[in-house]
Amino acid sequence: MKQLIINGNKQLSGEIKISGAKNGVVALIPAAILSDEGVTLYNVPNISDTKSLLDILDLLNCNVEYKDEVLKIDTKQLENKVIKEELAKRLRASYYFMGALLAKFNYVEIYFPGGCNIGSRPIDYHINGFKKLGAEVEIDGNKYVFKTKKLKGADIYLDFASVGATINIMLAAVKAEGKTTISNAAKEPEIVNVASFLNSMGAKITGAGTSEIKIEGVKHLKKGVIDVIPDRIEAGTYVIAGALMGKDLKISGVIEEHIEALLSKLKEMGVEIKKEKKSLIINKPKKYKPINIKTLVFPGFPTDLGQPVSVLLTQADGVSIFEETIYENRMGHIKYLQKMGANIRVNDRTAIFMGPTPLKGEEVVATDLRAGACMVLAGLTAKGTTIINEIDHILRGYENIVEKLQNAGADIRIKE
């Protein structure tokens, strides 16, 4: 079993370049099969989630070429096959093949998707959207079956602005007959990226990035091309690393507007942030002010940065309050921060941090992807050696995390 070994309390400087967005590429790859010809994606991160989706493309008989962050997908020989349980359960985002295959073939069989255990993430919004478009849905054991004679445009209102449901319905609707409107749509940058990709193929989508998306169905989608946007969660994670241990640490390839909620909170804490073109330079302050954080849908504070920012809250001088509003099981990291010396009280989805508390190296567990990022940041900050177990969670979402941190001065390595 792989472990991450971190000898902490080392200053971070130099430059860390941000990779393509995990949360973007996991939707863009399934979206690619909607092309009747083939697509090219640039800035594709080399992470395990990418590899898992490429395995699904291989099952569907797509011809794939992936080299130097460029991914070419030839869909001319695409076949509609049952997406096997072993493939579907590797990641949550396998569910995007539901919308894409339904649009392409009017029929999908796929086993239940997997992903991190961060709480209940039902796909009811997705299913209800498919039903509105004219699909029938059956559950056969632990497999979904979607079928329709013809998808037709519809007005769809989402009770919650779900990113996954917004994208999945958008994928299904691009070839539906007539017009579809998604109201209370999620506004995340990854949705804009997917819509731009589909439009490059000839789709007719407007309003992506707002709460109302309109889609006019088309019969044919040609070749498409897209640059995967920079990963705002990876960027946020390394910005937090700079706030903890940085000395002129440069985070490059950042779209500042995508992490504005985080930057605002860091400034409130007293972190020094200098802005350059598509780069941020971060310095650790002498003292951190306590703050309160509440996770919200974009453009609010992202739930995916709630666990990483927890390390920073342990170092604030006073009481900080963190409230998670999106998922009910985002506190798996807290007991390990406590083990490392943090003074934290948890009440349901709210954590109260009393600081500052020095952290010491311990053996801990990455219970999910972002909890794993939290443990890495804690290890970088702590005195002594931190050993992180179950690091496959981390490698799902952070490209070359060890090399990037080593180049910035961290003492970190993978132990096989």
C-alpha positions in Angstrom: 0.0 0.0 0.0 1.3 3.4 -1.0 2.0 6.1 1.7 3.0 9.7 1.6 5.9 10.6 3.9 6.2 14.3 4.8 8.9 15.8 6.9 7.2 19.1 7.7 7.8 22.7 8.7 9.8 23.4 5.5 9.5 26.8 3.8 7.9 26.7 0.3 9.1 29.0 -2.4 9.6 28.9 -6.2 6.8 28.2 -8.6 3.9 25.7 -8.8 2.0 25.5 -12.1 -1.7 24.6 -12.0 -2.9 21.6 -14.1 -6.2 21.2 -16.0 -9.3 21.0 -13.9 -10.2 17.5 -12.6 -13.8 18.6 -12.2 -13.8 19.8 -15.8 -12.0 16.9 -17.5 -14.3 14.3 -15.9 -17.2 15.9 -17.7 -15.4 16.8 -20.9 -14.3 13.2 -21.7 -17.8 11.8 -21.5 -19.1 14.8 -23.5 -16.6 13.9 -26.3 -18.6 10.9 -27.3 -21.4 13.2 -28.5 -19.2 14.2 -31.5 -19.8 12.1 -34.6 -16.3 12.6 -35.8 -13.7 13.2 -33.0 -12.3 15.8 -30.6 -9.1 17.2 -29.2 -8.7 18.3 -25.6 -5.7 20.3 -24.4 -4.3 20.7 -20.8 -5.7 17.3 -19.8 -4.3 16.4 -16.3 -2.6 13.0 -15.9 -4.6 11.8 -12.9 -6.2 8.5 -12.1 -9.7 9.9 -12.8 -8.6 10.7 -16.3 -7.3 7.1 -16.7 -10.5 5.6 -15.4 -12.6 7.5 -18.0 -10.2 6.5 -20.8 -10.8 2.9 -19.8 -14.6 3.5 -20.3 -13.8 5.0 -23.7 -11.8 1.9 -24.5 -14.8 -0.2 -23.6 -17.0 1.9 -25.9 -14.5 1.3 -28.8 -13.2 4.8 -29.1 -9.7 5.3 -30.5 -7.8 7.4 -28.0 -4.4 9.1 -28.2 -3.1 10.8 -25.0 0.3 12.4 -24.8 1.8 15.6 -23.3 -1.6 16.7 -21.9 -3.2 16.5 -25.3 -6.0 14.0 -25.6 -7.4 13.0 -29.1 -10.6 10.9 -29.2 -11.9 9.3 -32.4 -15.5 8.4 -31.9 -16.3 7.1 -35.4 -16.3 3.4 -34.2 -18.2 4.2 -31.0 -20.4 1.3 -29.7 -23.0 1.5 -27.0 -22.1 -1.1 -24.4 -23.1 -1.7 -20.8 -20.7 0.3 -18.6 -19.4 -2.4 -16.2 -19.6 -2.1 -12.5 -15.8 -2.3 -12.1 -15.4 0.8 -14.3 -18.4 2.8 -13.1 -17.6 2.5 -9.4 -14.1 3.9 -9.8 -15.4 7.5 -9.8 -18.5 9.5 -9.3 -18.2 11.2 -12.7 -18.9 8.0 -14.6 -22.5 9.1 -14.4 -21.8 11.7 -17.2 -22.0 8.8 -19.7 -25.7 8.5 -18.8 -26.5 11.9 -20.4 -24.1 11.5 -23.3 -25.1 7.9 -24.3 -28.7 8.7 -23.9 -28.4 11.6 -26.3 -26.3 9.5 -28.7 -28.2 6.2 -28.7 -31.5 6.7 -26.8 -30.4 3.8 -24.5 -27.9 3.4 -21.6 -27.0 0.7 -19.2 -24.6 1.7 -16.5 -23.8 0.4 -13.0 -24.1 2.8 -10.0 -21.3 5.3 -10.0 -18.6 5.4 -7.2 -16.6 8.3 -5.8 -15.5 9.6 -2.4 -17.7 8.9 0.6 -18.5 12.6 1.5 -22.2 12.1 2.2 -25.4 11.5 0.3 -25.1 12.5 -3.3 -28.3 11.2 -4.9 -28.7 11.5 -8.7 -32.4 12.2 -8.4 -31.9 15.6 -10.1 -30.2 13.9 -13.0 -32.9 11.2 -13.3 -35.8 13.7 -13.1 -34.2 15.8 -15.8 -33.9 12.7 -18.1 -37.5 11.9 -17.4 -38.6 15.4 -18.4 -36.7 14.9 -21.7 -38.7 11.8 -22.3 -36.5 9.0 -21.0 -37.8 6.0 -19.0 -35.7 4.9 -16.1 -35.4 1.4 -14.6 -33.2 0.2 -11.7 -32.1 -3.4 -12.3 -30.3 -4.4 -9.1 -27.4 -2.0 -8.9 -27.6 -0.9 -12.5 -29.5 1.9 -14.2 -31.2 1.4 -17.5 -32.3 4.6 -19.4 -34.3 4.3 -22.7 -36.4 6.5 -25.0 -37.8 6.5 -28.5 -36.9 10.1 -28.8 -35.6 12.8 -26.5 -37.6 16.1 -26.6 -36.7 19.5 -25.2 -38.3 20.5 -21.9 -38.4 23.1 -19.2 -36.4 21.7 -16.3 -36.1 23.3 -12.8 -33.5 22.1 -10.4 -34.5 22.2 -6.8 -30.7 22.4 -6.0 -28.1 24.0 -8.3 -26.3 20.7 -8.8 -23.2 20.9 -11.0 -23.5 17.2 -12.0 -27.2 17.4 -12.8 -26.7 20.7 -14.8 -24.0 19.1 -16.9 -25.7 15.7 -17.3 -29.0 17.3 -18.5 -27.1 19.6 -20.8 -25.4 16.5 -22.4 -28.7 14.8 -22.8 -30.4 17.8 -24.2 -28.0 18.8 -27.0 -29.5 16.3 -29.5 -33.0 16.4 -28.1 -35.7 17.6 -30.5 -36.7 21.3 -29.7 -35.6 23.6 -26.9 -34.6 22.8 -23.4 -34.3 25.3 -20.5 -32.5 24.5 -17.3 -33.6 26.9 -14.5 -31.7 27.2 -11.2 -28.7 25.8 -13.1 -25.3 25.6 -11.4 -22.9 28.4 -12.4 -19.5 26.7 -11.9 -16.7 27.5 -14.4 -16.5 23.8 -15.4 -20.1 24.1 -16.7 -19.0 27.0 -19.0 -16.1 24.9 -20.1 -18.3 21.9 -21.1 -20.8 24.2 -22.9 -18.0 25.8 -24.9 -16.7 22.4 -25.9 -20.2 21.3 -27.0 -20.7 24.5 -28.9 -17.4 24.0 -30.7 -19.0 20.8 -32.1 -22.0 22.7 -33.3 -24.3 22.5 -30.2 -26.5 25.6 -29.6 -26.1 26.4 -25.9 -26.5 29.8 -24.3 -26.5 31.0 -20.7 -23.9 28.7 -19.3 -22.5 30.3 -16.2 -25.8 31.9 -15.3 -28.8 30.4 -13.5 -30.7 29.7 -16.8 -29.2 27.7 -19.6 -31.0 27.3 -22.9 -30.3 24.5 -25.4 -31.6 24.1 -28.9 -31.2 20.5 -30.0 -29.2 19.7 -33.1 -29.0 16.4 -35.1 -25.3 16.3 -35.8 -22.2 17.2 -33.8 -18.9 17.6 -35.7 -15.3 17.8 -34.6 -14.7 19.7 -31.3 -11.8 21.3 -29.5 -11.3 22.7 -26.0 -8.7 23.8 -23.5 -9.4 22.3 -20.1 -9.6 25.3 -17.7 -7.1 25.5 -14.8 -8.1 23.5 -11.7 -9.4 26.1 -9.3 -9.4 23.5 -6.4 -5.8 22.6 -7.0 -5.0 26.3 -7.3 -6.8 27.0 -4.0 -5.0 24.1 -2.3 -1.5 25.4 -3.2 -2.5 29.0 -2.4 -3.4 27.7 1.1 0.0 25.9 1.2 1.6 29.3 0.5 -0.4 30.9 3.2 0.8 28.3 5.7 4.5 28.0 4.7 5.1 30.3 1.7 8.0 32.7 1.1 7.2 34.3 -2.3 5.6 31.1 -3.4 4.3 31.6 -7.0 1.1 29.8 -8.1 0.9 30.2 -11.9 -1.8 29.4 -14.4 -4.6 30.6 -12.1 -7.9 32.2 -13.1 -8.2 34.5 -10.2 -12.0 35.0 -10.5 -12.5 31.3 -10.0 -11.1 31.4 -6.5 -12.1 34.8 -5.4 -14.1 33.5 -2.4 -10.9 31.9 -1.0 -8.7 34.9 -1.7 -11.1 37.2 0.0 -11.0 35.0 3.2 -7.2 34.7 3.1 -6.9 38.5 2.9 -9.3 38.7 5.9 -6.9 36.5 7.8 -3.9 38.7 7.0 -2.3 36.6 4.3 -0.2 38.6 1.8 -1.2 38.0 -1.8 0.4 39.7 -4.8 -1.2 39.4 -8.1 0.5 39.1 -11.5 -0.8 38.1 -14.9 -2.4 34.6 -14.3 -0.2 34.2 -11.2 -0.4 34.7 -7.5 2.6 35.2 -5.1 1.8 34.1 -1.5 3.7 34.9 1.7 3.0 33.4 5.1 2.1 36.2 7.6 3.5 36.6 11.1 0.0 36.1 12.6 -3.4 34.9 11.2 -6.7 36.5 12.2 -9.6 34.1 12.9 -12.4 34.0 10.4 -15.7 32.3 9.7 -16.4 30.3 6.6 -19.6 28.9 5.1 -19.5 26.7 2.0 -21.9 27.7 -0.8 -22.4 26.9 -4.5 -20.3 29.0 -6.9 -19.4 31.8 -6.6 -19.5 31.2 -2.9 -16.7 29.4 -0.9 -16.3 25.9 -2.5 -17.0 22.8 -0.5 -13.9 21.2 -2.1 -11.7 23.7 -0.3 -13.4 23.4 3.1 -11.1 20.5 4.2 -7.8 22.0 3.0 -8.6 25.4 4.5 -9.2 23.7 7.9 -5.4 23.5 8.4 -5.2 27.3 8.1 -7.9 27.7 10.7 -5.9 25.7 13.2 -3.2 28.4 13.0 -5.5 31.4 13.4 -5.1 33.4 16.7 -8.6 33.0 18.2 -11.8 31.2 17.4 -12.8 30.4 13.8 -16.1 28.8 12.7 -16.4 26.6 9.6 -19.9 25.5 8.4 -20.4 22.9 5.6 -23.7 23.3 3.8 -23.3 21.1 0.7 -22.4 17.6 2.0 -23.1 16.0 5.4 -20.0 13.9 5.6 -17.2 16.4 5.1 -15.6 16.1 8.5 -13.6 12.9 8.1 -10.3 14.9 8.4 -11.1 16.5 11.8 -10.1 13.5 14.0 -6.7 13.4 12.3 -6.1 17.1 12.7 -7.0 16.6 16.4 -4.5 13.7 16.5 -1.9 16.1 15.2 -2.6 18.6 18.0 -5.5 20.8 16.7 -8.2 22.0 19.1 -11.4 21.5 17.2 -15.0 20.9 18.3 -17.5 19.5 15.8 -21.3 19.8 15.9 -22.9 18.1 13.0 -21.7 20.1 9.9 -20.1 22.9 11.9 -16.5 22.9 13.2 -15.1 25.3 15.8 -11.4 25.9 15.7 -9.5 27.3 18.7 -6.1 28.4 17.8 -3.3 28.8 17.2 -2.2 25.2 17.8 1.2 23.8 16.7 0.8 20.6 14.7 3.0 17.6 15.1 3.6 14.8 12.6 1.5 11.7 13.0 0.2 8.7 11.0 -3.1 9.7 9.4 -5.5 8.6 6.7 -6.8 10.3 3.5 -10.5 9.5 4.0 -11.4 11.1 0.7 -9.8 13.3 -2.0 -10.0 16.7 -0.3 -9.5 15.3 3.2 -6.3 13.9 1.7 -5.3 17.4 0.5 -6.0 18.6 4.0 -3.6 15.9 5.4 -0.9 17.0 3.0 -1.2 20.6 4.1 -1.2 19.5 7.7 2.0 17.5 7.1 3.7 20.4 5.4 2.9 22.6 8.4 3.7 20.1 11.2 6.9 19.6 13.0 8.2 16.0 12.6 7.1 13.3 10.2 3.6 12.8 8.9 2.6 9.5 7.3 -0.5 9.5 5.1 -2.3 6.3 4.2 -4.8 5.6 1.5 -3.2 8.1 -0.8 -5.0 6.8 -4.0 -7.7 9.3 -3.0 -5.2 12.2 -3.4 -3.8 10.9 -6.7 -7.3 10.9 -8.2 -7.3 14.7 -8.2 -3.8 16.2 -7.9 -1.5 15.8 -10.9 2.2 15.3 -9.9 1.5 16.6 -6.3 4.7 15.1 -4.9 6.9 16.6 -7.7 5.3 20.0 -7.6 5.7 20.3 -3.8 9.3 18.9 -3.9 10.2 21.6 -6.5 8.9 24.2 -4.1 11.1 22.9 -1.2 8.8 20.4 0.5 10.3 17.2 2.0 7.7 14.8 0.6 7.9 11.4 -1.1 5.8 8.4 -1.9 6.6 5.1 -0.1 5.5 2.1 -2.1 
